[in-house]
């Protein structure tokens, strides 16, 4: 039955007022100070809901989301419940409920983060899903080799190991020294140690031999500059819930336009066999009903990231992480396991103190100053310094480290 004209108008008016045409937008926060104002970074810190007496240094696992992102998600969820009965699935109705759409506006917003085309971007749930899509989508035969390093995250190596066990492909793992000192000796950024790897050189060597290259960039987006065209990779997968500060449940997969036909869809729904050039990677997004509220949050996270500026963020991250590493170098018994070569450093610093376990060090930092890092193995913690962290929080870390070396 057709919706009466007034009712339909009222519905669209309600949707527009709620911000659901086409994407929900959060209420605007108070204007920030100028970016050259000394208080600017403190204003940035104030956009996050972590209590003022706590410090979050575990972005490498999960980013803290700015208030405008959580508000965007919560508002959209609530708005769906308020208008759910009005959705009639007619062709002229905005697709805001089921998540089967191509999300062209969002993919267009994402593409510049990679220097990619929107049709080369597929929306996934995390980097692990993207890796699985590539691992299961390539035509590989028993005996075909997959090369990776010994520093891969389980979500990157697991899909290939599964095919090795089930189908007889061969997975070879190349060792990397700890900590590596030469940027040409060695994923985009490794998870445990934060090694920035020379992926462009690797991809350049692979392409003439028609070797398909996949870069695990789970730790990269929102952290360092990404240019997939300069890298020259065939595919790139990442998790924006980390350094881009998007809601959990969002992932991104880039597949180069000239390689899209080499990748079968892993999950199949209505458009799994859609090879139309204009649709591109859309057929790799066939995982059924999606949570559009999370996609709204991803868009809001990109807006926040762009408002601060990618160059400013990368510079800020390196300033904070260099402050930490430089300080640790002056502390007796402190060990830095992450690389210190300028071409290989990022916001992740894995470090420890001789004679103190990683778990104890993590607990000491929390109990003494509410600094949240993550223990990553028996002797070390991983400290992820992001742009919402403050220099005095780095200094508090160093002071506790000095104290522990005197009393432990």
C-alpha positions as CSV (number, residue, x, y, z in Angstrom):
1,X,0.0,0.0,0.0
2,X,1.3,3.5,-0.9
3,X,2.2,5.8,2.0
4,X,-0.1,8.9,1.9
5,X,1.8,11.9,0.6
6,X,1.6,13.9,3.8
7,X,2.8,10.9,5.8
8,X,5.7,10.3,3.4
9,X,6.6,14.0,3.6
10,X,6.5,13.8,7.3
11,X,8.7,10.8,7.2
12,X,11.3,12.4,5.1
13,X,11.2,15.6,7.2
14,X,11.7,13.4,10.3
15,X,14.6,11.6,8.6
16,X,16.2,14.9,7.6
17,X,15.8,16.4,11.1
18,X,17.4,13.3,12.5
19,X,20.3,13.5,10.1
20,X,19.4,10.2,8.3
21,X,19.5,11.6,4.8
22,X,21.8,10.1,3.8
23,X,24.0,9.7,6.9
24,X,23.4,10.7,10.5
25,X,25.6,13.6,11.6
26,X,26.4,14.3,15.2
27,X,25.7,17.7,16.8
28,X,28.5,20.1,16.4
29,X,30.9,20.5,19.3
30,X,32.2,23.8,20.5
31,X,34.7,25.4,18.1
32,X,38.3,24.3,18.8
33,X,41.1,26.9,19.4
34,X,43.4,27.7,16.4
35,X,45.7,24.8,15.6
36,X,48.7,27.0,16.5
37,X,47.3,27.7,19.9
38,X,49.2,26.1,22.8
39,X,45.9,24.8,24.2
40,X,44.9,23.0,20.9
41,X,46.1,19.5,21.9
42,X,44.5,19.8,25.3
43,X,41.2,20.7,23.5
44,X,41.7,17.6,21.4
45,X,42.1,15.5,24.6
46,X,38.9,16.9,25.9
47,X,37.0,15.4,22.9
48,X,37.5,12.0,24.4
49,X,35.6,10.4,27.2
50,X,38.6,8.7,29.0
51,X,38.6,10.3,32.5
52,X,41.0,13.1,33.0
53,X,43.0,11.1,35.7
54,X,43.5,8.1,33.3
55,X,45.8,7.8,30.3
56,X,45.2,5.4,27.4
57,X,48.3,4.0,25.7
58,X,46.7,1.0,24.0
59,X,45.6,2.3,20.7
60,X,47.4,-0.5,19.0
61,X,44.7,-2.8,20.2
62,X,41.7,-0.4,20.1
63,X,41.5,3.3,19.7
64,X,39.6,5.6,22.1
65,X,36.8,7.2,20.1
66,X,36.1,10.9,20.2
67,X,32.7,11.9,21.6
68,X,31.3,12.9,18.2
69,X,31.9,9.3,16.9
70,X,30.1,7.6,19.8
71,X,27.3,10.2,19.6
72,X,26.9,9.6,15.9
73,X,26.5,5.8,16.4
74,X,24.2,6.1,19.4
75,X,22.0,8.7,17.6
76,X,21.6,6.6,14.5
77,X,20.7,3.5,16.5
78,X,18.0,5.4,18.4
79,X,16.7,7.1,15.2
80,X,16.3,3.7,13.5
81,X,14.2,2.5,16.4
82,X,12.1,5.6,16.2
83,X,11.4,5.3,12.4
84,X,11.8,1.6,11.7
85,X,8.1,1.1,10.8
86,X,8.3,3.8,8.1
87,X,10.8,1.9,6.0
88,X,8.9,0.5,3.0
89,X,11.7,-0.7,0.7
90,X,10.4,1.3,-2.3
91,X,13.0,2.3,-4.9
92,X,12.8,6.0,-3.9
93,X,13.3,5.3,-0.2
94,X,16.8,6.1,1.3
95,X,18.6,2.9,2.2
96,X,19.3,3.4,5.9
97,X,18.2,0.1,7.5
98,X,19.5,-3.1,6.0
99,X,23.0,-2.3,4.9
100,X,22.9,-4.0,1.5
101,X,23.8,-0.8,-0.4
102,X,27.0,0.1,-2.1
103,X,27.7,2.9,0.4
104,X,29.2,5.0,-2.4
105,X,29.3,8.2,-0.4
106,X,31.2,6.6,2.4
107,X,33.6,4.8,0.1
108,X,34.3,8.1,-1.6
109,X,35.2,9.6,1.7
110,X,37.5,6.7,2.5
111,X,39.3,6.5,-0.8
112,X,41.5,9.6,-0.3
113,X,42.9,8.0,2.9
114,X,44.6,5.5,0.6
115,X,45.0,7.5,-2.5
116,X,42.6,5.0,-4.1
117,X,39.5,5.1,-6.2
118,X,36.2,4.5,-4.4
119,X,35.4,1.4,-6.4
120,X,38.7,-0.1,-5.2
121,X,37.5,0.0,-1.6
122,X,35.4,-2.7,0.1
123,X,33.9,-2.3,3.5
124,X,34.6,-5.2,5.9
125,X,34.6,-5.7,9.6
126,X,38.3,-5.7,10.4
127,X,41.7,-6.4,8.8
128,X,41.3,-10.1,9.6
129,X,38.2,-10.3,7.5
130,X,39.9,-8.5,4.6
131,X,42.9,-10.9,4.8
132,X,40.5,-13.9,4.7
133,X,38.8,-12.4,1.7
134,X,42.1,-12.3,-0.2
135,X,43.4,-15.7,1.1
136,X,40.2,-17.5,0.1
137,X,39.6,-15.4,-3.0
138,X,42.8,-16.2,-4.9
139,X,43.1,-19.3,-7.1
140,X,45.9,-21.2,-5.4
141,X,46.9,-24.8,-6.0
142,X,48.8,-27.3,-3.9
143,X,52.5,-26.4,-3.8
144,X,51.9,-22.6,-4.5
145,X,53.9,-20.6,-2.0
146,X,52.9,-17.7,0.2
147,X,55.7,-15.6,1.7
148,X,55.3,-13.6,5.0
149,X,57.5,-12.5,7.9
150,X,57.7,-14.2,11.3
151,X,56.2,-11.0,12.8
152,X,52.7,-11.4,11.4
153,X,49.6,-11.0,13.5
154,X,47.5,-14.2,14.0
155,X,44.8,-12.6,11.9
156,X,47.2,-12.2,9.0
157,X,48.9,-15.6,9.1
158,X,45.9,-17.7,10.1
159,X,43.9,-17.6,6.8
160,X,47.0,-18.8,4.9
161,X,47.9,-21.5,7.4
162,X,44.3,-22.8,7.1
163,X,44.7,-23.1,3.3
164,X,48.1,-24.7,3.8
165,X,46.6,-27.4,6.1
166,X,43.5,-27.9,4.0
167,X,44.7,-27.5,0.5
168,X,48.4,-28.0,0.5
169,X,49.7,-24.6,-0.3
170,X,53.1,-23.8,1.2
171,X,53.5,-20.9,3.8
172,X,57.1,-19.7,4.3
173,X,58.0,-17.2,7.1
174,X,61.0,-15.0,6.8
175,X,62.7,-14.1,10.1
176,X,63.2,-10.4,11.2
177,X,65.7,-9.5,13.8
178,X,64.6,-8.0,17.1
179,X,64.9,-5.1,17.2
180,X,65.7,-4.6,13.5
181,X,68.2,-1.9,12.7
182,X,68.2,-1.7,8.9
183,X,65.0,-0.5,7.2
184,X,65.9,-2.6,4.2
185,X,66.2,-5.8,6.2
186,X,62.5,-6.2,6.7
187,X,53.0,-5.9,6.8
188,X,53.2,-2.1,6.8
189,X,53.6,-1.8,10.6
190,X,54.0,-4.9,12.7
191,X,51.6,-5.3,15.7
192,X,53.9,-6.3,18.5
193,X,57.0,-4.2,17.9
194,X,55.7,-1.4,15.6
195,X,58.2,-2.0,12.8
196,X,57.5,0.2,9.7
197,X,58.5,-2.0,6.8
198,X,59.7,-1.2,3.3
199,X,56.5,-2.5,1.6
200,X,57.0,-0.4,-1.5
201,X,60.4,-2.1,-2.3
202,X,58.9,-5.5,-1.6
203,X,55.9,-4.9,-3.9
204,X,58.2,-3.5,-6.6
205,X,60.2,-6.7,-6.6
206,X,57.0,-8.8,-6.7
207,X,55.1,-7.1,-9.5
208,X,57.4,-8.1,-12.5
209,X,57.0,-11.7,-11.4
210,X,53.2,-11.4,-11.2
211,X,53.3,-12.2,-7.5
212,X,50.1,-11.0,-5.8
213,X,51.0,-8.7,-2.8
214,X,48.8,-8.1,0.2
215,X,49.8,-5.5,2.8
216,X,48.5,-5.9,6.4
217,X,48.0,-2.3,7.4
218,X,45.9,-2.9,10.5
219,X,48.2,-0.6,12.5
220,X,48.6,2.0,9.7
221,X,45.4,3.9,8.9
222,X,45.1,7.1,11.0
223,X,48.7,6.5,12.2
224,X,51.0,7.0,9.2
225,X,50.5,8.3,5.7
226,X,49.2,5.6,3.3
227,X,49.5,5.8,-0.5
228,X,48.6,2.4,-2.1
229,X,49.7,3.6,-5.5
230,X,53.2,4.5,-4.3
231,X,53.3,1.3,-2.3
232,X,52.3,-0.6,-5.4
233,X,50.5,-3.4,-3.6
234,X,47.7,-5.4,-5.1
235,X,45.6,-5.4,-1.9
236,X,45.7,-3.6,1.4
237,X,43.7,-4.4,4.5
238,X,43.3,-2.4,7.6
239,X,41.3,-1.9,10.9
240,X,40.1,1.7,11.4
241,X,39.0,0.8,14.9
242,X,42.6,1.4,16.0
243,X,44.4,4.6,15.0
244,X,41.6,6.1,13.0
245,X,39.4,5.8,16.1
246,X,36.3,4.3,14.4
247,X,33.8,2.0,16.1
248,X,34.7,-1.7,16.4
249,X,33.2,-3.7,13.6
250,X,34.6,-1.5,10.7
251,X,37.3,-2.8,8.4
252,X,38.6,-1.7,5.0
253,X,40.0,-3.7,2.1
254,X,41.6,-2.1,-0.9
255,X,42.1,-4.1,-4.1
256,X,43.8,-2.6,-7.1
257,X,41.4,-2.1,-10.0
258,X,43.5,-4.3,-12.3
259,X,43.5,-7.1,-9.7
260,X,39.8,-7.2,-8.8
261,X,39.0,-10.0,-11.2
262,X,41.7,-12.1,-9.6
263,X,39.8,-12.3,-6.3
264,X,36.7,-14.4,-5.9
265,X,34.0,-13.3,-3.4
266,X,34.3,-15.3,-0.2
267,X,30.9,-14.5,1.1
268,X,28.1,-14.6,-1.4
269,X,24.8,-12.6,-1.5
270,X,22.9,-10.8,-4.3
271,X,25.9,-9.1,-6.0
272,X,28.7,-11.7,-5.5
273,X,29.1,-12.1,-9.2
274,X,28.8,-8.4,-10.1
275,X,31.9,-7.5,-12.2
276,X,30.6,-4.2,-13.5
277,X,33.7,-1.9,-13.5
278,X,31.7,0.9,-11.8
279,X,30.8,-1.3,-8.9
280,X,34.4,-2.6,-8.4
281,X,35.0,-4.1,-5.0
282,X,31.3,-4.0,-4.0
283,X,31.0,-7.7,-4.7
284,X,33.5,-8.2,-1.9
285,X,31.0,-6.6,0.5
286,X,28.4,-9.4,0.3
287,X,28.1,-10.3,4.0
288,X,24.4,-9.7,4.4
289,X,22.7,-7.2,6.7
290,X,25.2,-4.7,8.0
291,X,25.2,-2.4,11.0
292,X,24.8,1.0,9.3
293,X,25.2,2.7,12.7
294,X,28.8,1.6,12.7
295,X,29.3,2.9,9.2
296,X,27.9,6.2,10.4
297,X,30.5,6.1,13.1
298,X,33.3,5.4,10.6
299,X,32.3,8.5,8.6
300,X,32.3,10.6,11.8
301,X,35.8,9.2,12.7
302,X,37.1,10.2,9.2
303,X,35.6,13.7,9.7
304,X,37.4,14.1,13.0
305,X,40.7,12.8,11.6
306,X,40.4,15.2,8.7
307,X,39.6,18.1,11.0
308,X,42.8,17.6,12.9
309,X,44.8,16.9,9.8
310,X,46.8,13.8,8.8
311,X,50.2,15.6,8.7
312,X,49.7,17.1,12.1
313,X,48.6,13.8,13.5
314,X,51.6,11.9,12.2
315,X,54.0,14.6,13.4
316,X,52.4,14.6,16.9
317,X,52.5,10.8,17.1
318,X,56.3,10.8,16.3
319,X,57.0,13.6,18.7
320,X,55.4,11.7,21.5
321,X,56.9,8.3,20.7
322,X,60.4,9.9,20.2
323,X,60.0,11.6,23.6
324,X,59.3,8.1,25.1
325,X,62.2,6.3,23.3
326,X,64.7,9.1,24.0
327,X,63.8,9.0,27.7
328,X,64.0,5.2,27.9
329,X,67.5,5.3,26.4
330,X,68.7,7.2,29.5
331,X,67.3,4.8,32.0
332,X,69.5,2.0,33.3
333,X,68.1,-1.5,32.7
334,X,65.4,-0.2,30.3
335,X,65.2,-2.1,27.0
336,X,63.6,-0.9,23.8
337,X,62.5,-3.8,21.6
338,X,61.0,-1.6,18.8
339,X,63.3,-0.2,16.1
340,X,65.0,3.1,16.7
341,X,66.0,3.8,13.1
342,X,64.0,6.9,12.1
343,X,62.7,5.3,8.9
344,X,61.2,2.4,10.9
345,X,59.6,4.1,13.9
346,X,56.0,5.0,14.6
347,X,53.7,5.5,17.5
348,X,54.3,2.0,18.9
349,X,57.1,1.5,21.4
350,X,57.6,-2.0,22.9
351,X,59.9,-1.8,25.9
352,X,60.7,-3.4,29.2
353,X,62.9,-3.3,32.3
354,X,65.4,-6.1,33.1
355,X,64.2,-8.2,36.0
356,X,60.5,-7.1,35.7
357,X,57.9,-9.1,33.8
358,X,55.7,-7.4,31.2
359,X,52.6,-8.1,33.3
360,X,54.1,-6.5,36.4
361,X,55.3,-3.5,34.5
362,X,51.8,-3.0,33.0
363,X,50.3,-3.3,36.5
364,X,52.8,-0.9,38.0
365,X,52.1,1.8,35.4
366,X,48.4,1.5,36.1
367,X,48.5,1.3,39.9
368,X,51.0,4.2,40.2
369,X,49.6,6.7,37.7
370,X,46.6,5.0,35.8
371,X,48.7,4.6,32.6
372,X,47.2,1.9,30.5
373,X,49.7,0.0,28.3
374,X,49.5,-3.6,27.2
375,X,51.8,-6.5,28.2
376,X,52.8,-8.3,25.0
377,X,55.1,-11.0,26.2
378,X,57.0,-12.1,29.3
379,X,59.4,-9.2,29.5
380,X,57.8,-6.2,27.7
381,X,54.8,-3.9,27.3
382,X,53.6,-2.2,24.2
383,X,52.9,1.6,24.5
384,X,51.0,3.2,21.7
385,X,51.3,7.0,21.7
386,X,48.5,8.7,19.8
387,X,47.7,12.4,19.1
388,X,45.3,12.5,22.1
389,X,48.1,11.7,24.5
390,X,50.0,14.5,26.3
391,X,53.8,15.0,26.8
392,X,53.3,14.9,30.6
393,X,51.8,11.5,30.3
394,X,55.0,10.3,28.5
395,X,57.0,11.9,31.3
396,X,55.0,10.1,33.9
397,X,55.8,6.8,32.2
398,X,59.5,7.6,32.3
399,X,59.4,8.7,36.0
400,X,57.8,5.4,37.0
401,X,60.4,3.5,34.9
402,X,63.2,5.3,36.7
403,X,61.6,4.5,40.1
404,X,61.2,0.8,39.3
405,X,64.9,0.5,38.2
406,X,65.9,1.9,41.6
407,X,63.7,-0.3,43.8
408,X,63.1,-3.5,41.8
